[in-house]
């Protein structure tokens, strides 16, 4: 009898469309990731070990950091709700919706909401819930669960998405991905404007400041945390970092691992609800901290799985996931796990039970590609073996009782054989000679069907000569490349204090402009006297005569008056119909092409969020080299919200095809002022 998991695996392998979609995802993700990590100022192993120490410190001292984080968040004005399980978390959200007399709920992507089955509960209670991430929106229309932690619709081809839009929305997109993206933008725009509640996930909580950090690309994450009057954030209790400096380390790794970007288009740091002087932002912010098995897992042999930062890199690297996708990871009832792939094979049994999800760990080659890809160096192969042994709750004696007698005897025999060099060498020779008799015309060894080897698993035929013999005879030795002394790798530890000094202003301007244009942004350098004419020139190309703007006191002196004098209408109150927005920037990051905009008096977020075209004016002296130089600033801790903007909004949710302009601006044009 074939169990449900195996049936789904076989169906996935036989699905031609799925195979094409998964191959495209793996190829492009891995290539982008490799290129992104090449830009790190330090070697990757140094970052990985630093990140692992940070996350391990949090898990080892979770209660202390959690208490500090909750206290700081509440002091900032965020209402914190600690949920022991899924039912309690759902009830908190239902209570908030009822107390605030809400009806329409706009959601950005959050795996915790999938984990607690939130959409079903809200729908059953009469609330309309709309997923706003493009991939999540597509699968919501299809009534499917996500197929990937990062790319929910990774299993679909453009023809399938087009058919869905035509069936559900009545719109034929002619298999054009850019048209599909525009359709989603148009369909969801009014949802953002009308929603009573916005629900988001949280990538990291910062214990020292009570801050919430979200990383997104499309702009919907900013929409649901800025426009509705109520914001509810869902967060697993383990997703903490101690300090803002630690957050900078994570932000160097997460986007590179997840999507192959140096930095996501939008990195948002939230401290509080809107303040009295703020022109936008929600009136209430709620944080639902979800345990749902995490404390239990922390006390189990699978605790290291809680270090995960949900980048999805292990899924993209895994040869099994590349063949079967996320929907094949089902329990016996055919219900898909929230977390598939290598990390899902650890987290699912760790959080939800060995009996129901322990079989996932057998869908692994134990090749170690998942560990190599993990940005926090989680030893996934070791824990996969632990799960296979029954590892969540069993002690060593109980594990031994579960091992079949023939396996136990076989392991004892192998131990006896392998602990003596002569016995092991003779054993290999014997196995090689026997293999020629058993499988004379094959590179693979056939064994009886009950073993599984030769039917669902391949066993390479043992070599006729041991490795040591072949080495001595020169079969391998002669082919080894000789590495010249000047080409050999030298690894030297290097502290931040030893890094090269910050580049001069001209170099920083050049680097910022280069990075921004790589991200499909536009960049030009000018003087203050030239600025208004340059802006008007761009507006005329777009046939725009009215712009949303920061308050004139937050922009270069005289700029707003100059624009008005030349016939440009400048509006400082929210208007979703205006096509262009004009802002400044509090800081600028050269190595990622990033603008930093804090929400405070006269500097609303909607200016850089709602219009299709975003114009920003920066000062050359405000450009810094990297995120570490500004993330610890007092302004970031004091502002109710700060957004890091790296180019125009983008998505690759359909067939991994990059499309510019989703929910946020489709153009970012930066004017750099020289003194």
Number of C-alpha atoms within 10 A of each C-alpha: 4 7 11 16 22 17 13 18 20 13 13 20 16 13 12 10 15 21 19 16 21 23 14 16 22 20 14 15 19 19 11 16 20 14 14 20 20 13 14 15 13 15 15 15 12 12 20 19 14 18 24 20 14 21 26 18 16 22 23 14 11 19 14 12 22 24 11 17 23 25 17 19 25 16 14 19 18 24 17 17 17 17 19 16 15 18 14 18 23 21 15 18 22 17 11 16 20 13 9 13 11 17 15 20 25 28 31 27 26 22 22 22 24 16 15 19 15 20 20 14 16 18 11 10 11 10 18 15 22 21 23 28 27 27 23 25 20 24 19 17 16 14 10 14 18 27 26 22 23 20 24 23 25 25 25 22 18 19 16 14 24 20 17 18 20 14 13 10 13 10 15 16 20 13 15 13 21 16 16 21 23 16 17 19 19 13 13 20 16 11 21 25 14 15 22 22 29 29 25 27 24 25 23 24 29 27 24 18 22 27 28 24 22 21 24 22 26 29 25 30 28 27 27 29 29 24 23 25 22 25 27 26 25 22 25 23 24 25 22 31 27 22 17 22 17 19 22 18 18 24 21 22 26 25 22 26 27 24 23 22 21 25 27 27 28 26 24 25 25 28 27 27 26 22 18 10 12 19 19 23 27 23 16 18 23 23 25 22 24 24 21 22 19 22 18 15 24 19 12 15 17 24 21 22 21 26 22 19 22 19 21 26 30 25 26 28 23 22 18 16 23 23 20 24 24 28 25 27 30 23 18 15 10 15 14 19 27 24 24 26 34 29 26 24 28 32 27 23 25 27 21 17 15 20 12 15 24 25 20 26 25 13 19 19 13 17 11 16 19 26 22 16 22 25 28 25 21 21 15 24 21 13 23 24 16 19 26 17 19 20 23 25 18 16 12 11 8 13 15 13 10 12 12 10 11 9 10 14 12 12 12 12 11 13 12 12 17 14 10 10 10 10 12 17 18 13 16 18 16 14 16 17 16 15 21 17 9 14 14 13 9 12 15 17 18 19 15 9 10 8 11 13 16 16 13 8 10 14 14 14 19 19 16 16 16 16 14 11 11 14 13 10 11 12 12 12 11 9 8 9 7 7 9 7 7 7 7 9 8 6 7 7 8 11 8 8 7 8 10 8 8 11 12 10 15 10 13 22 26 14 19 24 25 18 21 25 16 13 21 18 20 18 19 12 19 13 14 17 11 11 20 18 15 15 19 19 12 13 19 10 8 12 11 15 18 18 25 27 29 25 19 17 13 15 20 15 11 13 18 20 13 15 20 14 10 12 11 17 15 20 17 19 16 16 14 15 11 18 20 24 26 25 24 23 22 18 21 29 26 23 23 27 28 29 26 22 24 24 26 21 17 18 26 26 26 26 28 27 24 26 24 21 25 27 25 22 20 22 21 19 16 15 24 22 23 19 24 18 12 19 18 16 11 9 16 24 22 17 21 22 28 23 24 24 26 27 32 29 28 24 23 20 24 28 20 20 15 13 19 21 23 25 32 28 26 20 20 24 22 26 23 24 19 13 9
